[in-house]
């Protein structure tokens, strides 16, 4: 049981210049208006008595203060979405940096320990209660905060859970914000580990014009179908096992092009497809969130604040995928990624403006697998002043059957997957000897 102890509105400490008050949304942003917020959080052990004594203020007050100073840097997160209704029935959205503030909740999970979160095979249901904005859709950012933070105290630890509007930012921005906040909290404001965010939209000059007119998402949003009973499980892959999978995949296909990540994705796709028990002729798809920053010409800087990724698809039949080794699947993913040139990225943006469409959960079927996040995000480097996290966990946002979230592991070179699947598929994976031999216990 999680109890709310206090709720606060956190605003930047400084005033926003009127010239930077409006930030336009791109096709990558707008296409996500009907989806959930991003939700990610970190689990920490409670400070030792010595650290407790050294702290000058209550750690909740300290986190609030450091969040306010972080919002001086990430000031759009203290704003709201603005929607303009046009005479032709379309709408335009932008971020209004109006300083209405982010939400901060202090909560307590009575009787819950750190071990209760990290030791079970499946992610416990109580983790959902560590996040705000559960099932809130991105277009609701016209009235709801773009950033909500919940700090939940446990018996021997605390969990910092962030919910961020996905029409405003992607995973790169999410973890850049987290890294900056932890730097500020630790007293490293003058030497941030992450470059300052870039909010300008000049990277799209000559490709698309702003504002972009789209159908009204409030009218498009159909009643949400209740998802089937799903479970989440973390799978840990060591640096050594990943190297083995990469070598095997490249040897199978007589190439050296397949990367470690592609080998791991191909392995997982094949094993999940086998665990789902699909008919051999049934079509299966792997949707990979492909970063577009380095695929633009010229490239968009990593510190660009906004979405810069699009889902690309690799298709097979279940029988074909299972029959071949994971190297075949990995090479298919490699070929898809290699084909995404700058001109294709620009073409996507232009065509989307001409014929805008919004991603809906109803389009994600149980024969699909979708991978998001990245093993290169700085997750375990987030130290708010009382030690590094012991675990990362996600909330309810963007949870659907087949969602695979990738994180760096705690050990250098290792990778963690959080798989959201039907219980029977997870059981089948656990009984797949070939798969479990690659997973660290």
DAKATA-V468137 format. One record per residue. SS is DSSP state (H for helix, E for strand, - for the rest). PHI is phi in whole degrees, -180 to 180 (NA if undefined). OMEGA is omega in degrees with one decimal (NA if undefined). Layout:
SS/PHI/OMEGA
SS/PHI/OMEGA
This chain:
-/NA/178.8
E/-105/178.5
E/-106/173.6
E/-83/-179.1
E/-98/178.4
E/-161/176.6
E/-130/-177.5
E/-133/170.8
E/-104/-177.2
E/-108/179.9
-/-117/174.8
-/-60/178.9
-/-79/-177.4
-/-117/-179.4
-/-79/179.6
-/-87/175.9
-/-68/-177.9
H/-58/-177.6
H/-70/179.8
H/-113/-174.0
-/-75/-175.7
E/-107/177.2
E/-124/-177.2
E/-73/175.6
-/-102/-177.4
-/-95/174.6
H/-55/178.1
H/-62/178.9
H/-75/-172.4
H/-63/-177.8
-/-65/-176.1
-/-102/-173.9
-/-61/-178.2
-/-96/178.7
-/-101/-179.9
E/-76/170.7
-/-69/166.4
E/-74/178.0
E/-137/177.3
E/-147/-178.3
E/-153/-176.1
E/-124/-179.5
E/-104/-178.1
E/-122/168.7
E/-78/177.7
-/-66/179.1
-/-59/176.2
-/-70/178.8
H/-55/179.8
H/-65/178.0
H/-63/179.2
H/-60/-178.7
H/-68/-176.0
H/-75/-177.7
-/-71/-176.6
-/-85/-178.6
-/-136/172.3
-/-56/-171.8
H/-66/175.9
H/-66/177.3
H/-62/179.1
H/-65/179.3
H/-65/176.9
H/-63/-178.3
H/-63/-179.5
H/-70/175.9
H/-65/178.4
H/-60/179.3
H/-70/176.2
H/-69/177.7
H/-70/169.1
H/-61/-179.0
H/-88/-179.0
-/-103/-172.3
H/-61/177.3
H/-60/-179.0
H/-70/174.7
H/-93/-178.8
-/-100/178.9
E/-142/169.7
E/-76/174.0
E/-118/179.8
E/-120/176.2
E/-111/177.9
E/-94/-177.3
-/-92/-177.8
-/-63/-177.6
-/-88/178.3
-/90/177.6
-/-86/178.4
E/-132/172.6
E/-127/179.6
E/-121/170.5
E/-153/175.7
E/-89/175.9
E/-97/-177.9
-/-80/-170.1
-/-100/175.6
-/62/175.7
-/-70/168.7
-/105/172.7
E/-96/179.8
E/-96/178.3
E/-132/-179.7
E/-121/172.8
E/-102/-176.0
E/-135/177.5
E/-139/175.5
E/-107/-174.3
-/-64/175.4
-/76/-177.9
-/-103/-179.8
-/-110/175.7
H/-59/179.8
H/-61/179.0
H/-64/-178.3
H/-92/-170.4
H/-100/-175.9
-/-87/179.7
-/-61/177.9
-/-63/179.4
E/-103/179.4
-/-62/-176.7
-/-67/-175.2
H/-62/-176.0
H/-63/-179.9
H/-59/177.5
H/-57/-177.8
H/-77/178.1
H/-89/-177.0
-/-129/172.2
-/-96/175.8
-/64/176.9
-/-62/179.3
-/68/173.2
-/-75/-179.4
E/-92/-171.5
H/-63/-177.8
H/-66/177.6
H/-73/175.4
H/-66/173.0
H/-67/179.8
-/-127/-178.4
-/-105/-179.4
-/-58/175.7
-/-79/177.2
E/-136/175.3
E/-130/-178.1
E/-122/173.5
E/-124/175.5
E/-108/-174.8
E/-111/178.4
E/-85/174.6
-/-108/179.3
-/-57/-173.5
-/-127/-179.0
E/-167/174.0
E/-151/-176.9
E/-121/176.3
E/-106/-178.6
E/-110/-179.5
E/-114/172.0
E/-117/-175.3
E/-128/-179.3
-/-61/-172.9
-/-77/175.1
-/-81/-178.9
-/-107/-172.7
-/-150/175.6
-/-112/-176.9
H/-62/177.6
H/-60/178.7
H/-64/-178.3
H/-57/-176.5
H/-78/171.8
H/-62/176.5
H/-63/-179.7
H/-58/179.7
H/-61/-179.2
H/-67/179.3
H/-61/180.0
H/-66/175.9
H/-61/-178.6
H/-63/-180.0
H/-63/-177.9
H/-79/179.7
-/91/-178.0
-/-106/-176.0
-/-60/-176.9
-/-85/-180.0
-/-141/-177.1
-/-69/179.6
-/-77/-177.8
-/-118/177.9
-/-59/179.9
-/-63/-178.5
-/-67/177.4
E/-114/-175.5
-/-103/-175.4
-/-67/-178.1
-/-117/-178.6
H/-69/179.0
H/-64/-176.8
H/-102/178.8
-/-60/179.8
-/84/178.8
-/-110/178.8
-/-137/177.8
-/-112/178.2
-/-110/-5.3
-/-78/-178.7
-/-97/179.4
-/-92/-178.9
E/-136/173.6
-/-60/-179.8
-/-70/-177.7
H/-66/178.3
H/-63/-179.9
H/-88/-178.6
H/-79/-172.2
-/-72/177.7
-/-80/178.5
-/-59/-175.6
-/-81/178.1
-/-78/180.0
-/-63/-179.1
-/-70/174.4
-/-66/178.1
-/-64/-176.4
E/-118/173.9
E/-134/178.0
E/-119/176.3
E/-139/175.7
E/-91/174.6
E/-119/-176.1
E/-108/179.3
E/-117/-178.7
-/-76/178.0
H/-58/-177.9
H/-69/-179.9
H/-67/178.1
H/-65/178.1
H/-62/177.7
H/-64/179.3
H/-63/179.0
H/-64/-179.3
H/-63/-179.7
H/-65/-179.1
H/-62/-179.8
H/-66/178.6
H/-66/179.6
H/-60/-174.2
-/-104/179.1
-/51/-179.2
-/-146/172.0
-/-128/-174.3
-/-83/-171.7
-/-75/-179.7
-/-84/178.1
H/-60/-177.5
H/-67/179.5
H/-65/177.1
H/-63/-180.0
H/-68/178.3
H/-65/178.7
H/-62/177.8
H/-61/-177.6
H/-68/-179.8
H/-59/-178.4
H/-64/-177.8
H/-71/176.8
H/-66/178.6
H/-61/176.5
H/-64/-179.0
H/-68/-179.8
H/-78/177.3
-/63/-177.2
-/-80/173.2
-/-66/-174.8
-/-60/-176.8
-/-92/-178.7
-/-77/-179.8
E/-74/175.3
E/-125/-178.1
E/-133/171.7
E/-113/176.9
E/-100/-179.1
E/-112/176.1
E/-74/-174.6
E/-97/177.8
E/-65/-176.5
-/-107/-177.0
H/-57/-177.6
H/-85/178.7
H/-101/172.4
-/-89/176.6
-/-129/-3.6
-/-71/-177.8
-/-61/172.9
-/-86/-179.1
-/-60/-179.6
-/-62/-177.8
-/-85/174.2
E/-55/-177.9
-/-100/-178.2
-/153/175.9
-/-75/176.5
-/-149/179.2
E/-155/175.7
E/-145/-177.7
E/-79/176.2
E/-114/-168.0
E/-115/168.7
E/-116/-173.3
E/-119/176.1
E/-155/165.2
E/-101/-179.2
H/-59/-178.4
H/-64/-179.6
H/-63/-178.3
H/-65/-178.3
H/-72/-177.8
H/-64/-179.6
-/-83/175.5
-/-75/-177.4
H/-68/176.7
H/-63/178.6
H/-64/178.5
H/-65/-179.3
H/-64/179.8
H/-69/175.3
H/-62/178.1
H/-66/178.5
H/-59/-178.6
H/-64/178.7
H/-63/-178.8
H/-64/-178.8
H/-66/-176.7
-/-81/-175.6
-/-86/-178.5
-/-91/179.5
H/-54/-178.5
H/-66/177.4
H/-71/178.1
H/-64/178.3
H/-63/179.0
H/-62/177.4
H/-59/-178.5
H/-62/-178.9
H/-63/-177.4
H/-69/178.8
H/-66/179.0
H/-62/179.6
H/-69/-177.2
-/-140/-174.2
-/-68/176.7
-/-143/-177.2
-/-116/179.0
-/-69/178.5
-/-127/178.8
H/-61/-177.5
H/-64/-179.0
H/-85/-177.1
-/-100/-176.4
-/-98/-174.6
-/-74/174.9
-/-95/-178.2
E/-106/171.3
E/-133/-178.4
E/-127/179.3
E/-110/175.8
E/-131/-177.6
E/72/-174.2
-/-157/175.5
-/-75/-178.5
-/-99/175.7
-/-70/178.6
-/-87/-177.7
-/-93/-174.0
-/-84/174.3
-/-87/-177.3
-/-78/178.7
E/-119/-178.3
-/-83/179.6
-/121/-176.6
-/-130/177.3
-/107/-179.1
E/-81/-178.3
-/-69/177.0
-/-101/-179.9
E/-164/173.4
E/-119/178.6
E/-142/177.3
E/-103/175.2
-/-97/-177.2
-/-78/-176.2
-/-60/177.5
-/61/177.9
-/-91/175.1
-/-145/-176.8
-/-66/-178.6
-/106/178.7
E/-81/-178.3
E/-124/-178.3
E/-104/-175.4
E/-102/176.1
E/-132/168.0
E/-68/173.7
-/-79/-179.5
-/-68/178.6
-/-86/-178.0
-/-57/177.3
-/86/178.2
-/-88/-177.9
E/-136/174.9
E/-113/172.7
E/-114/166.8
E/-100/-177.6
E/-100/176.2
E/-106/-172.2
E/-143/172.7
E/-63/-179.7
H/-54/-178.0
H/-68/176.8
H/-70/177.5
H/-65/176.4
H/-64/178.7
H/-62/176.9
H/-63/-179.0
H/-65/179.3
-/-96/178.5
-/-87/-175.1
H/-60/-179.3
H/-60/-179.5
H/-71/-174.2
H/-68/175.6
-/-67/179.6
-/-95/-176.5
-/-99/177.1
E/-79/-179.7
-/-97/NA
